[in-house]
Every structure is written in structure tokens, then in C-alpha cells.
């Protein structure tokens, strides 16, 4: 039986940026989700995935501004069960993240 991939919860900006950049992911938002308060649905855009039509690039500064305003946490997986680097990530509320781990 394959070992279970381990996930961890990140809220530190530098840790999130390092995790994303190690996978060549860039900060992005979902097109058309801008709210009146300047926030939007956050995503990480990985090269070679089909986000080109639905995602729009943003700066890390903007991305983290929304991340903090919405009190989000990023659940990431470092490696897949077979040991290869994993791109799995999920944005959740920090409250949900505390209950998750």
C-alpha cells in the first residue's frame, strides 16, 4: 500500500511563495470574480494546466492582500504518495484549517 501523502497548512507569505515558486506557480485570480472590496477568488496558476482561459495574473502583493483580508490558509501537499512533488493546494478559511489539523 502506498504511503499517504502528507499535507500541511501554510499562512506565512514567504512559505507560500517558496512552495509555489518551487513548482513554477504564479499568483492568479479567477477572471470575473472581482468584488467591490477589491478582493477576488484566489488561485495558483501552474504551468501546463488549463487555467489560461479562466485565470488572470496578479501580483503576490495583491494576492496576499486578499489572502489576509479573507483570513485564508493554504493547505498544500509537498509530495505525492509515490514521492514526486505534488501541486495539490486548497485555499480554506483559517478557522477550517485549524479544525483540519
Wavefront OBJ file of the C-alpha trace (Angstrom):
o trace
v 0.000 0.000 0.000
v 1.370 3.429 -0.946
v 2.189 5.814 1.847
v -0.337 8.572 2.348
v 0.738 11.952 1.028
v 1.125 14.417 3.866
v -0.402 17.859 3.765
v 0.390 20.950 5.793
v -1.293 24.278 6.394
v 0.503 27.464 5.380
v -0.372 31.028 6.324
v 3.143 32.518 6.204
v 3.585 34.530 3.000
v 7.206 33.518 2.482
v 6.451 29.794 2.930
v 3.559 30.010 0.470
v 5.658 31.887 -2.085
v 8.530 29.370 -1.756
v 6.163 26.391 -2.129
v 4.531 27.928 -5.222
v 7.769 29.090 -6.848
v 9.367 25.657 -6.376
v 6.557 24.417 -8.673
v 6.764 27.422 -11.037
v 3.275 28.514 -9.956
v 2.274 32.160 -10.122
v -0.343 34.118 -8.161
v -3.616 34.441 -10.038
v -7.305 35.160 -9.651
v -10.376 33.775 -11.355
v -11.484 36.185 -14.105
v -14.750 37.954 -13.387
v -14.719 37.399 -9.607
v -13.601 40.880 -8.559
v -15.672 42.160 -5.637
v -16.428 45.749 -4.637
v -13.908 45.478 -1.790
v -11.101 44.745 -4.258
v -10.900 41.051 -3.464
v -11.280 38.138 -5.869
v -11.144 34.346 -5.934
v -7.521 33.360 -5.464
v -5.746 30.599 -7.335
v -2.202 29.461 -8.027
v -1.522 29.131 -11.735
v 0.730 26.180 -12.585
v 2.452 25.977 -15.981
v 0.908 23.491 -18.392
v -2.521 23.440 -16.743
v -5.743 24.654 -18.298
v -6.134 27.850 -16.277
v -5.200 30.142 -19.171
v -8.788 30.973 -20.115
v -10.189 31.358 -16.621
v -7.262 32.819 -14.668
v -5.713 36.248 -14.646
v -2.250 37.014 -13.285
v -1.923 39.159 -10.205
v 0.963 40.280 -8.023
v 1.961 38.460 -4.861
v 1.226 41.714 -3.009
v -2.385 41.770 -4.251
v -2.766 38.009 -3.756
v -1.587 38.158 -0.152
v -3.716 41.255 0.500
v -6.863 39.269 -0.325
v -5.466 36.161 1.419
v -5.081 38.082 4.684
v -8.288 40.130 4.347
v -10.283 36.917 3.965
v -8.328 35.152 6.740
v -7.358 32.286 4.439
v -4.907 29.433 4.839
v -3.366 27.285 2.113
v -3.347 23.521 2.559
v -0.535 22.068 0.464
v 0.919 18.673 -0.233
v 4.684 18.532 -0.681
v 4.940 15.110 -2.295
v 2.579 12.620 -3.852
v 2.388 9.124 -2.412
v 4.999 7.997 -4.975
v 7.449 10.678 -3.814
v 7.122 13.070 -6.759
v 6.472 16.764 -5.983
v 2.777 17.498 -5.612
v 0.940 20.594 -6.866
v -2.070 19.890 -4.653
v -3.243 23.019 -2.862
v -6.520 24.182 -1.406
v -7.489 27.580 -0.024
v -9.609 27.375 3.113
v -10.528 29.672 5.963
v -8.002 29.718 8.787
v -10.778 28.502 11.082
v -11.337 25.456 8.855
v -7.591 24.859 8.691
v -7.302 24.808 12.487
v -10.049 22.181 12.658
v -8.397 20.191 9.834
v -5.031 19.829 11.552
l 1 2 3 4 5 6 7 8 9 10 11 12 13 14 15 16 17 18 19 20 21 22 23 24 25 26 27 28 29 30 31 32 33 34 35 36 37 38 39 40 41 42 43 44 45 46 47 48 49 50 51 52 53 54 55 56 57 58 59 60 61 62 63 64 65 66 67 68 69 70 71 72 73 74 75 76 77 78 79 80 81 82 83 84 85 86 87 88 89 90 91 92 93 94 95 96 97 98 99 100 101
